[in-house]
Amino acid sequence: MLGATLTRLTDGGCCRDPVWHPDGTRVLYADTIPGQQLAGTYAVPADGGGQPSMFWPSVATLSPDGTRIAFPDFAANVTRVQEFGKSSTATLVNNTAYVWFSADGRQLAWLERAPGTQPSSNVDRLIRIWTANADGTNARIRGTDVRAGEVAWFPDGQRLIFAGRDRDGGNPGVYTLNVTDGTLTRIVNAFSPRAVHLAPDGQSLVYLAALEENPDANGLFLVRLDTGERRKLPLIGGVRWLPDSSGLIVLPTQADSGVDALVRINAATLTVTPLTDRAALPFRVAQDEWQLAPDGTRIAFTSLDDRNIYVLRFA
């Protein structure tokens, strides 16, 4: 008998895209503010012991270290960045584009659409990658125009990683971008990689290949960045890295489209360990709306059944 437990945090089917506060005690989510057109960011205790409360009066992105928050100012068409404990805010002139914080909260990246033709609906749009310091200084384009949909920071804040293609839609794969000198390097050659997840230590990544000509080349792959070694995982589904980079928590795709389950995969051996029992603890996650807690013992997710947020503890 596996000892996983399930706790409901919200009522009324209100919520989407839960994320953990870095302190691990709260789960944040966006929801409408009564009497207003725009949504706000709410926080709810992760143990189910309290009601949701307003965390920030707009949708917002919290830095991984919890020191700063970025939020759109639609009236001015900019993004504001505030450091907690300080009254002043920094401004990013970025058309309120979504921003990605570096691990230490001191840098941000965002994407700007670039002019150019779209060769196919299966290819990401042409974009320019911007970075800036969290105080708004040193904002500039890094590298050349590429095709990508999102980016992530390496833990040292020196490089970005993304799945994409070159300007003309060729050379698909997983790339790194050096934010100091703009060097672009393709580290994985794959036709249409998706769902790239960089390990917290920056030494490995996992990505999904789904449109390769050779069926054996489709699936989830784990790549060591120092050696280039690539190994296929024994199942497919949503993945999140454990905080110590020793393995992955996976929400496997269920062939019967029934209830979900969680497993752990050891990054060294690819051994699969079940964490939940589908019969004993049925739950269903809405699409990919789940996130692993900072301590690696719980996930927060939106339920496909009632659209409420739950926490599942498995360790």
C-alpha positions in Angstrom: 0.0 0.0 0.0 1.5 3.3 -1.1 1.1 6.1 1.4 0.1 9.0 -0.9 -2.5 11.5 0.3 -4.7 14.0 -1.5 -5.8 17.4 -0.1 -8.2 19.8 -1.8 -7.2 23.5 -1.5 -10.0 25.4 -3.4 -13.7 25.2 -4.1 -15.9 26.2 -6.9 -13.8 25.2 -9.9 -12.1 28.5 -9.8 -8.5 27.9 -10.7 -5.8 27.2 -13.2 -2.1 26.7 -13.4 -1.1 26.4 -9.7 2.5 27.2 -8.8 4.4 26.7 -5.5 5.6 29.6 -3.5 9.4 29.0 -3.0 8.8 28.6 0.7 6.7 25.5 0.0 3.9 26.5 2.4 1.6 28.1 -0.2 0.3 27.5 -3.6 -0.4 30.5 -5.9 -2.9 30.7 -8.7 -4.7 33.2 -10.9 -8.4 33.9 -10.5 -10.8 36.8 -11.2 -11.1 39.6 -8.7 -14.8 40.3 -7.8 -16.0 43.4 -9.4 -13.0 43.7 -11.7 -12.2 42.7 -15.3 -8.6 41.6 -14.7 -7.5 38.6 -12.7 -5.3 38.6 -9.5 -2.9 36.2 -7.9 -4.1 34.3 -4.9 -2.3 32.2 -2.3 -3.8 29.3 -0.4 -2.1 27.2 2.4 -0.6 24.0 0.9 -1.8 22.0 3.9 -5.5 22.8 3.3 -5.7 24.6 6.6 -6.9 28.0 5.4 -8.8 30.0 2.8 -7.3 31.6 -0.3 -6.1 35.2 0.1 -5.0 37.9 -2.3 -1.3 37.6 -2.9 -0.9 40.2 -5.7 -3.6 42.4 -7.2 -2.9 41.2 -10.8 -1.5 38.2 -12.6 2.1 38.0 -11.7 5.3 35.9 -12.0 7.3 35.2 -8.8 11.1 34.8 -9.0 12.3 31.3 -8.1 14.0 32.6 -4.9 10.9 34.5 -3.9 12.6 37.9 -3.7 10.9 39.6 -6.6 7.7 39.7 -8.6 6.9 40.8 -12.1 3.5 41.9 -13.3 2.0 43.6 -16.3 1.0 47.2 -16.4 -1.5 47.1 -19.3 -2.2 50.8 -19.2 1.5 51.6 -19.9 2.1 48.4 -22.0 5.1 47.5 -19.8 6.1 45.0 -17.2 6.9 46.2 -13.7 9.3 44.3 -11.4 9.3 44.8 -7.7 11.6 43.5 -5.0 9.8 42.6 -1.9 10.6 45.0 1.0 11.2 47.9 -1.4 8.6 50.4 -2.6 10.2 51.3 -5.9 9.6 49.2 -9.1 11.7 48.6 -12.2 10.2 48.9 -15.7 10.7 46.6 -18.7 9.5 48.1 -22.0 8.3 44.8 -23.4 4.7 45.1 -24.4 3.7 43.2 -21.2 5.4 40.0 -22.6 5.7 37.0 -20.2 9.0 37.0 -18.4 11.3 34.2 -17.1 13.3 35.0 -14.0 16.8 33.6 -13.5 17.3 31.2 -10.5 18.6 34.1 -8.3 15.9 36.5 -9.4 18.5 39.0 -10.7 17.8 38.7 -14.4 14.8 38.3 -16.7 14.2 37.1 -20.2 11.3 37.6 -22.6 10.4 37.1 -26.2 9.6 39.7 -28.8 8.0 38.8 -32.1 10.2 39.6 -35.1 9.0 40.3 -38.6 9.2 37.4 -41.0 7.2 34.8 -42.9 5.7 31.8 -41.2 6.8 28.7 -43.1 4.4 26.3 -41.3 1.8 26.2 -38.6 4.0 23.5 -37.0 6.9 25.9 -36.6 7.2 28.4 -33.8 7.0 32.1 -34.6 10.1 34.1 -35.3 11.2 35.9 -32.2 14.0 38.0 -30.6 15.2 37.0 -27.2 15.7 39.9 -24.7 17.3 39.8 -21.3 17.6 42.5 -18.6 18.7 42.9 -15.0 15.8 42.8 -12.5 16.3 46.6 -11.9 15.5 47.2 -15.6 19.1 48.0 -16.6 21.1 46.3 -19.4 17.9 45.4 -21.5 19.0 44.3 -24.9 18.5 41.6 -27.6 20.7 38.6 -27.2 21.8 36.6 -30.3 20.0 36.5 -33.6 16.3 36.0 -34.5 15.2 32.4 -33.9 12.0 30.4 -33.8 11.0 29.5 -30.3 8.0 29.6 -27.9 9.6 29.7 -24.4 13.0 29.8 -22.7 14.5 28.7 -19.4 17.6 29.8 -17.5 20.6 27.7 -16.6 21.2 27.9 -12.8 24.3 30.0 -13.2 22.4 32.7 -15.1 24.9 32.7 -18.0 22.8 30.8 -20.6 19.3 30.2 -21.8 17.9 27.0 -23.2 15.0 26.5 -25.6 13.6 24.2 -28.2 13.4 25.9 -31.6 14.8 26.4 -35.1 16.8 29.0 -37.0 15.4 32.0 -38.7 14.4 30.2 -41.8 12.7 27.3 -40.0 15.6 24.9 -40.4 18.1 23.2 -38.1 15.5 22.1 -35.5 16.6 21.0 -32.0 17.4 22.2 -28.5 19.6 25.3 -28.3 21.5 27.2 -25.7 22.1 30.9 -25.9 25.0 32.6 -24.1 23.5 35.8 -22.8 27.0 37.5 -22.6 28.2 37.1 -26.1 25.1 35.9 -27.9 26.5 32.6 -29.0 23.8 30.1 -30.1 24.6 26.4 -29.9 22.5 23.5 -30.9 23.0 20.8 -28.3 20.3 18.3 -29.4 19.4 17.5 -33.0 15.7 16.6 -33.2 12.9 17.4 -35.7 10.4 18.8 -33.3 11.5 18.7 -29.7 9.0 19.9 -27.1 8.6 20.1 -23.3 12.3 20.7 -22.6 13.1 20.5 -18.9 16.5 21.4 -17.6 17.7 19.7 -14.5 18.2 22.1 -11.5 21.9 21.5 -11.5 22.1 22.3 -15.2 23.8 19.0 -16.1 21.0 17.2 -17.9 17.8 17.8 -19.7 14.7 15.9 -20.7 12.7 16.6 -23.8 9.8 15.1 -25.8 10.1 14.0 -29.4 6.8 13.2 -31.1 7.2 13.9 -34.9 10.3 12.0 -35.8 10.3 10.0 -39.0 11.6 6.9 -37.2 9.0 5.8 -34.6 11.8 4.6 -32.3 13.1 8.1 -32.2 9.8 9.4 -30.6 9.4 9.5 -26.8 10.9 11.1 -23.8 14.7 11.4 -23.8 17.2 12.2 -21.1 20.4 13.9 -22.3 23.7 14.5 -20.3 25.0 17.8 -21.4 28.6 17.1 -20.6 28.9 13.9 -22.6 25.9 14.2 -25.0 24.7 10.8 -23.9 21.0 10.4 -24.8 18.8 7.7 -23.3 15.1 7.0 -24.0 12.8 6.9 -20.9 10.7 3.7 -20.5 7.4 5.7 -20.6 5.9 8.9 -21.8 4.0 11.7 -20.0 4.5 15.0 -18.1 7.9 15.3 -16.3 9.4 17.4 -13.5 12.9 17.2 -12.1 13.5 16.4 -8.4 15.2 19.3 -6.7 18.5 17.5 -6.3 18.5 16.4 -10.0 18.7 12.8 -9.0 15.6 11.8 -10.9 12.2 12.7 -12.4 8.6 12.7 -11.2 6.5 11.6 -14.1 2.8 11.7 -14.7 2.5 8.9 -17.3 0.1 9.1 -20.2 -2.7 6.6 -19.5 -3.6 4.3 -22.4 -7.2 3.9 -21.0 -7.6 7.7 -20.5 -8.6 6.9 -17.0 -7.3 8.2 -13.6 -3.7 9.3 -13.3 -0.7 8.0 -11.4 2.7 9.3 -10.4 6.0 7.5 -10.7 9.7 8.4 -9.9 12.4 7.6 -12.5 16.0 7.4 -11.3 18.2 9.5 -13.6 21.2 7.2 -13.4 19.5 3.8 -13.8 16.1 4.8 -15.3 14.4 2.6 -12.7 10.7 3.3 -12.4 9.2 3.5 -8.8 5.4 3.8 -8.4 4.4 6.6 -6.1 0.6 6.3 -6.2 -2.0 3.5 -6.7 -4.7 4.3 -9.3 -7.3 2.2 -7.5 -6.5 3.4 -4.0 -6.1 7.1 -4.8 -7.8 8.1 -8.0 -7.1 11.6 -9.4 -7.0 13.2 -12.8 -4.8 16.2 -13.7 -6.1 18.8 -16.2 -3.7 18.7 -19.1 -0.2 19.7 -17.8 -1.4 21.9 -14.9 0.8 20.5 -12.2 4.0 21.5 -10.4 6.4 19.7 -8.0 6.9 21.3 -4.6 10.3 22.8 -3.7 11.0 19.9 -1.3 10.2 17.3 -4.0 7.6 15.5 -1.8 4.3 16.9 -3.2 2.6 18.1 -6.4 0.0 20.8 -6.7 -2.4 20.3 -9.6 -5.7 21.4 -11.2 -8.2 18.6 -11.2 -9.7 17.6 -14.5 -12.9 16.5 -12.7 -13.8 19.6 -10.7 -11.2 22.3 -11.8 -10.2 22.8 -8.1 -6.6 22.8 -6.9 -5.3 19.8 -4.9 -2.0 18.8 -3.3 -0.9 15.2 -3.6 1.8 14.2 -1.1 3.7 11.1 -2.0 6.7 11.1 0.3 
